[in-house]
Amino acid sequence: MRLLLAEDDRIVRITVADALEEAGYDVEACADGTAALAALEREPFDLVLTDVRLPGVDGIALFRRARQVLPDAGVILMTAYAHAEDAVAVMREGARDYVQKPFEMDELLLRVGRVRDEVAFRQRLRDGNAGEASGAILGEATPIRLVRERVEAAAASDVSVLITGETGTGKDLCARTIHERSRRAGHPFVVVNCAAIPETLLEAELFGHEKGAFTGAVQRRTGRFEAADGGTLFLDEVGELSPASQAKLLRAIETMAFEPVGSNRVVRVDVRIVAATNRDLAAGIASGAFRKDLFYRLNVLDLHTPPLRACRSDLPLLAARYLSEIAGRQGRPVPDLEPPVMAVLGSHDWPGNVRELIHALERAVALSRGGPIGLQHLPPDIAASSGEAAPVPEPDSRGGTLPPLGEAVGQFERQYIQRALEQTGGHKGRAAALLGISRKSLWERLREMAGTGSGQKS
């Protein structure tokens, strides 16, 4: 994706630009707001990362101009503690996120990645392709269809949602999708990882603090509740909260009001709560580790994300989609899977679920160097399952046997491409976007299909 970076500090600009380019972004770096504004007027960008204080045109003016000329672009602000209030105010106007200096590069890349995903999702919503977008909830297995139905129901309401499921099953994706399809879509989506914040700092993180409220509080800081005003607050890993933190969170959710640490000022907000956990909260309630009243507040509408092993029929679809995306990010052609690989992917239990699948495919694409992916390119624990005896195909209703895996996958791909073309009225550009591949890749597949007598139109 094209990213515009505006930062007047030369060392910070070079360091951030290098990290972003290494992460796969196409970066144009500007040393002042005037140059950044000229770049905005000259060419399109998907993301804008700007310091709030810049020579010439400041970051807030740059954001407002970006909203006019690039309404689909995501904007992240970088700010010092003293100017955090400016960043929060601009988030209410539609900026996607802000990060306070000094920051860790991993944190910045994580925030940029989240905004990148949201931008891609909104673009597909605009094009009418949200149901099959690469950032959307993908799959045709019955459990996934139920998830999509529940997400749509949640998006149409404004009640609290509790998302449960194993690690790597896409709970954060469901939360973002609910927000983007809700009436709050134009407002902030603020994420709090409850497991990553020390208990002693959680109250200040959620509700903010005044200058001097505690040792190290050198500036006043706005909390996540206030930053999410008008939008959605996503409480990830909420099952990790201590009883004391649960009590404070419960009160804030019940009243939608709180006092920042070190202040008697009452702040009132309008926030939609979405929470997620991989823990069994019912067991936590029974043991006294989780408050029943907080559970009821969070669990107005429940949503469970199924493990990948419960949706094995979607593996060819998921593998094809993620291979296309990964190859695109790495600048490589989409690789073929050697016949034994798909069988191994189908037999693996995937304890890490979709996240594990993506990591396995990323490794395989990197090691295969543009060639076909074989068993030797898979992680050892996954490739080891190839030593198990393959099941003998059962006769079908006509007395024959199941087709070879390669033939079955090819048939699935042909049917899937045909479906995309039907949904887009034969428009190949939109069909390619729907499939998550380039238009060139679609043309190549259509030519191959025509050469095998598939009957597809080219």
C-alpha positions in Angstrom: 0.0 0.0 0.0 1.1 3.6 -0.7 1.9 5.4 2.6 2.7 9.1 3.0 5.0 9.8 6.0 5.3 13.4 7.3 7.9 13.9 10.0 10.3 16.8 10.4 12.8 15.0 12.7 15.3 13.5 10.2 16.4 10.5 12.4 12.8 9.6 13.2 11.8 10.0 9.5 14.5 7.8 8.2 14.0 5.1 10.9 10.3 4.9 10.5 10.4 5.0 6.7 13.0 2.1 6.7 10.8 0.0 9.0 7.7 0.6 7.0 9.4 -0.2 3.7 10.8 -3.4 5.3 7.3 -4.3 6.3 6.2 -4.0 2.7 4.8 -0.5 2.3 5.6 1.9 -0.5 6.6 5.0 1.4 7.0 8.6 0.4 8.6 10.5 3.3 8.4 14.3 3.6 10.3 16.6 6.0 7.5 19.2 6.4 3.8 19.7 6.1 4.0 21.8 2.9 5.8 19.0 1.0 3.4 16.4 2.4 0.4 18.5 1.3 1.9 18.8 -2.2 2.3 15.0 -2.3 -1.4 14.6 -1.3 -2.5 16.8 -4.2 -0.2 15.1 -6.6 -0.9 11.4 -6.1 -3.2 9.0 -4.2 -2.2 7.3 -0.9 -3.8 4.5 1.1 -2.4 5.6 4.5 -1.1 8.9 5.9 1.2 8.8 9.0 1.9 12.4 10.2 3.4 14.2 13.1 0.9 16.7 14.7 3.5 19.5 14.8 5.2 20.1 11.5 6.8 23.2 9.9 4.7 24.9 7.3 1.4 23.0 7.3 0.7 21.1 10.6 -0.5 17.5 10.8 -4.1 18.4 11.7 -4.4 20.6 8.6 -2.8 17.8 6.6 -5.3 15.3 8.0 -8.3 17.6 7.1 -7.0 18.0 3.5 -6.5 14.3 3.2 -10.1 13.7 4.3 -11.2 16.0 1.3 -9.0 14.6 -1.4 -8.5 11.0 -0.2 -11.7 10.1 1.8 -10.8 6.4 1.9 -7.3 6.9 3.2 -6.5 6.1 6.8 -4.7 8.6 8.9 -2.5 8.0 12.0 -1.1 10.8 14.0 2.2 10.8 15.9 2.3 13.2 18.9 4.2 14.1 22.0 2.5 13.9 25.4 1.9 17.7 25.3 -0.2 17.5 22.2 -2.2 14.2 22.8 -5.4 16.2 23.2 -5.1 17.5 19.7 -4.7 13.9 18.4 -7.8 12.7 20.3 -9.8 15.7 19.0 -8.8 14.8 15.4 -9.8 11.1 16.0 -13.3 12.4 16.6 -13.2 13.9 13.1 -12.2 10.6 11.6 -8.5 9.9 12.1 -8.0 6.2 12.6 -5.5 6.2 15.5 -2.7 8.1 17.2 0.6 7.0 18.8 2.5 9.0 21.4 6.2 9.7 21.2 8.5 8.1 22.0 7.1 4.8 20.7 8.4 1.3 20.0 8.6 0.5 16.4 6.7 -2.7 16.8 3.8 -0.8 18.3 3.8 1.6 15.4 3.8 -1.2 12.9 1.0 -2.9 14.7 -1.1 0.2 14.6 -0.3 0.9 11.0 -1.2 -2.7 10.1 -4.6 -2.4 11.9 -5.4 0.8 10.0 -4.3 -0.8 6.7 -6.7 -3.7 7.3 -9.5 -1.3 8.1 -8.8 0.8 5.0 -8.8 -2.3 2.8 -12.1 -3.4 4.4 -13.8 -0.1 3.9 -12.7 0.0 0.2 -14.3 -3.4 -0.3 -17.5 -2.2 1.5 -17.6 0.7 -0.9 -17.2 -1.6 -3.9 -20.0 -3.9 -2.6 -17.6 -6.8 -2.1 -17.5 -7.0 1.7 -18.9 -10.5 1.9 -15.9 -11.9 0.1 -13.2 -9.4 0.9 -9.9 -10.7 2.0 -10.3 -8.9 5.3 -13.8 -10.2 5.7 -14.9 -13.4 7.4 -14.1 -15.9 4.8 -15.5 -19.4 4.4 -18.6 -21.5 3.5 -18.6 -24.1 6.3 -21.7 -24.0 8.4 -20.0 -22.6 11.6 -18.6 -19.7 9.6 -21.9 -18.9 8.0 -23.4 -18.8 11.5 -20.6 -16.4 12.6 -21.4 -14.1 9.6 -25.1 -14.1 10.5 -24.3 -13.2 14.1 -21.9 -10.4 13.1 -24.6 -8.9 10.9 -27.1 -9.0 13.8 -24.5 -7.4 16.1 -23.7 -4.7 13.6 -27.4 -3.8 13.3 -27.7 -3.2 17.1 -25.8 -1.2 19.6 -25.6 -3.7 22.5 -22.4 -5.1 24.1 -20.9 -8.1 22.4 -18.8 -10.9 23.9 -16.7 -12.8 21.4 -15.3 -16.2 22.5 -13.1 -18.7 20.8 -9.6 -20.1 20.7 -6.5 -18.1 20.0 -6.1 -17.3 16.3 -9.8 -17.8 15.3 -10.3 -14.2 14.2 -12.0 -12.6 17.2 -10.4 -9.3 16.4 -11.6 -9.5 12.8 -15.1 -10.1 14.0 -14.9 -7.1 16.3 -13.7 -4.8 13.5 -16.3 -6.1 11.1 -19.1 -5.4 13.6 -17.8 -1.8 14.1 -17.4 -1.2 10.3 -20.9 -2.3 9.6 -22.5 -0.5 12.5 -23.8 3.1 12.7 -20.5 3.9 14.5 -18.3 3.1 11.5 -17.3 6.7 11.0 -16.0 7.0 14.6 -13.0 5.5 16.4 -12.4 1.8 16.8 -10.1 1.7 19.9 -8.4 -1.5 21.0 -7.3 -2.3 24.5 -5.3 -5.5 25.0 -6.2 -6.2 28.7 -3.4 -8.9 29.0 -0.7 -6.5 27.9 -1.2 -3.7 30.4 0.1 -4.0 33.9 -2.7 -3.9 36.5 -1.2 -0.8 38.1 -1.5 1.1 34.8 -4.8 -0.3 33.6 -7.0 2.3 35.2 -4.9 5.2 33.8 -4.9 3.5 30.4 -8.7 3.1 30.4 -9.7 6.4 32.0 -6.7 8.7 31.5 -4.9 10.6 34.2 -3.9 14.1 35.2 -0.4 15.5 35.4 1.3 14.4 38.6 -1.4 11.8 39.4 1.4 9.2 40.0 5.1 8.8 39.6 5.9 9.2 35.9 2.7 11.0 35.0 4.5 14.0 33.6 1.6 15.1 31.4 -2.1 14.8 31.3 -3.3 11.8 29.2 -6.6 10.9 27.7 -7.8 7.4 28.3 -9.1 4.8 25.8 -12.7 5.2 26.9 -12.6 8.9 26.0 -10.7 8.3 22.8 -13.4 5.9 21.7 -16.2 8.4 22.4 -18.9 7.9 19.7 -17.2 4.7 18.5 -16.4 1.2 19.6 -14.0 0.1 22.5 -12.7 -3.4 21.9 -11.5 -5.0 25.1 -9.3 -7.9 23.9 -8.5 -10.7 26.3 -10.9 -9.3 28.8 -10.8 -12.6 30.8 -7.3 -11.6 32.0 -8.5 -8.6 34.1 -8.1 -8.8 37.9 -11.2 -8.6 40.1 -10.3 -5.0 41.1 -10.0 -3.9 37.5 -13.2 -5.7 36.7 -15.1 -3.7 39.3 -13.8 -0.4 37.8 -14.6 -1.5 34.3 -18.1 -2.5 35.3 -18.9 0.8 36.8 -17.7 2.7 33.7 -19.8 0.5 31.4 -22.9 0.8 33.6 -22.7 4.6 33.9 -20.7 5.5 30.7 -18.9 8.0 33.1 -15.7 7.9 35.0 -13.1 10.1 36.7 -9.5 10.2 35.3 -6.9 9.2 37.8 -5.9 12.1 40.0 -9.0 14.1 39.1 -12.5 14.7 40.4 -13.7 15.7 37.0 -16.4 13.4 35.6 -16.1 12.5 31.9 -19.2 11.1 30.1 -18.9 9.2 26.9 -21.0 7.3 24.4 -19.1 4.0 23.7 -20.1 0.7 22.3 -18.3 -2.2 24.1 -17.1 -5.3 22.2 -15.0 -7.8 24.3 -13.2 -11.0 23.4 -11.6 -13.8 25.4 -10.2 -17.3 24.8 -11.0 -18.2 28.4 -14.1 -20.0 29.8 -15.7 -17.2 31.7 -18.4 -19.4 33.0 -15.7 -21.4 34.8 -14.2 -18.2 35.9 -17.4 -17.1 37.5 -17.7 -20.5 39.3 -14.2 -20.1 40.7 -14.7 -16.4 41.6 -12.1 -15.2 39.2 -14.6 -13.3 37.0 -17.6 -11.2 38.1 -21.0 -12.5 37.1 -22.4 -8.9 36.9 -19.6 -7.9 34.5 -20.2 -11.0 32.4 -23.9 -10.1 32.0 -23.0 -6.6 31.0 -20.5 -7.8 28.3 -22.5 -10.8 27.1 -25.7 -9.1 25.9 -25.0 -10.7 22.5 -22.6 -13.6 22.3 -20.6 -14.7 19.3 -18.3 -17.8 19.2 -15.6 -18.1 16.6 -15.0 -21.8 15.6 -11.6 -23.4 15.4 -10.2 -24.1 12.0 -10.4 -27.9 12.5 -14.2 -27.5 12.6 -14.1 -25.9 9.2 -11.8 -28.1 7.3 -13.9 -27.9 4.1 -12.8 -24.2 3.9 -9.1 -25.0 3.8 -8.7 -24.9 0.0 -10.5 -21.6 -0.1 -8.5 -20.1 2.8 -5.2 -21.4 1.4 -5.9 -19.9 -2.0 -6.8 -16.6 -0.6 -3.9 -16.2 1.8 -1.4 -17.5 -0.7 -2.5 -14.8 -3.1 -2.2 -12.1 -0.4 1.1 -13.3 0.9 2.7 -13.7 -2.5 1.6 -10.2 -3.4 3.2 -8.8 -0.2 6.4 -10.6 -0.9 6.4 -9.6 -4.6 6.3 -13.1 -5.8 4.0 -15.0 -8.2 1.3 -17.0 -6.5 2.8 -20.5 -6.0 1.2 -23.8 -6.7 0.8 -26.4 -4.0 2.3 -29.9 -4.7 -0.4 -32.6 -4.3 0.8 -33.9 -0.9 0.8 -30.4 0.6 -3.0 -29.9 0.5 -3.6 -33.3 2.0 -1.2 -32.5 4.9 -2.9 -29.1 5.4 -6.2 -30.9 5.6 -5.1 -33.5 8.1 -3.3 -31.1 10.5 -5.3 -30.1 13.7 -4.3 -26.4 13.6 -4.0 -25.7 17.3 -3.1 -22.1 16.3 -6.1 -21.9 13.9 -6.1 -19.4 11.1 -3.1 -17.5 12.5 -1.1 -20.7 12.4 -2.2 -21.4 8.8 -1.1 -17.9 7.7 2.3 -18.2 9.3 2.8 -21.6 7.7 2.0 -20.2 4.3 4.2 -17.2 4.8 7.1 -19.5 5.6 6.3 -21.7 2.6 6.1 -18.8 0.1 9.4 -17.4 1.4 11.3 -20.7 1.3 9.9 -21.8 -2.1 11.3 -18.6 -3.7 8.5 -18.4 -6.3 8.5 -22.1 -7.1 5.8 -24.7 -6.2 5.4 -25.3 -2.4 6.3 -28.8 -1.3 6.3 -30.5 2.1 9.9 -29.4 2.7 8.7 -25.8 2.8 6.1 -26.3 5.6 6.9 -26.0 9.3 8.3 -29.3 10.6 5.4 -30.0 13.0 2.9 -29.7 10.1 5.0 -31.5 7.5 5.5 -34.4 10.0 1.8 -35.3 9.6 2.5 -36.4 6.1 3.9 -39.6 7.6 0.5 -40.7 8.6 -1.3 -43.1 6.3 -3.7 -41.3 4.0 -7.3 -42.4 4.2 -8.5 -44.7 1.4 -11.2 -42.9 -0.7 -14.6 -44.3 -0.3 -16.6 -45.1 -3.5 -19.0 -42.4 -4.6 -22.6 -42.9 -5.4 -21.7 -44.0 -8.9 -19.4 -46.7 -7.8 -16.2 -44.9 -8.6 -13.7 -43.2 -6.3 -13.0 -39.7 -5.3 -11.0 -37.6 -7.8 -7.3 -36.9 -7.1 -6.8 -34.0 -4.8 -5.2 -31.8 -7.5 -8.2 -32.3 -9.7 -10.6 -31.6 -6.8 -8.8 -28.4 -5.9 -8.7 -27.3 -9.6 -12.5 -27.9 -9.9 -13.1 -25.9 -6.7 -11.0 -23.0 -8.1 -12.9 -23.0 -11.4 -16.2 -23.0 -9.6 -15.1 -20.2 -7.3 -13.9 -18.0 -10.2 -17.1 -18.6 -12.0 -19.1 -17.6 -8.9 -17.0 -14.3 -8.7 -17.7 -13.5 -12.4 -21.4 -14.2 -11.9 -21.5 -11.9 -8.9 -19.8 -9.1 -10.7 -21.7 -9.5 -14.0 -18.6 -10.7 -15.8 -16.5 -7.6 -14.8 -13.0 -9.0 -14.5 -11.5 -6.2 -12.5 -14.2 -6.4 -9.8 -14.0 -10.2 -9.9 -10.2 -10.1 -9.3 -10.8 -7.8 -6.3 -13.5 -10.1 -5.0 -11.1 -13.0 -5.3 -8.2 -11.1 -3.7 -5.9 -11.5 -6.7 -4.6 -9.2 -9.4 -6.3 -8.7 -12.7 -3.3 -10.3 -14.4 -3.5 -13.4 -12.2 -7.2 -13.7 -13.1 -6.5 -13.5 -16.8 -3.8 -16.1 -16.5 -6.2 -18.5 -14.6 -8.9 -17.9 -17.2 -6.5 -18.7 -20.0 -5.4 -21.9 -18.2 -9.1 -22.9 -17.7 -9.9 -22.2 -21.3 -6.9 -24.4 -22.4 -8.3 -27.3 -20.3 -11.8 -26.9 -21.8 -13.4 -25.5 -18.7 -15.9 -23.5 -20.7 -15.1 -20.3 -18.9 -15.5 -17.0 -20.7 -12.3 -15.0 -21.1 
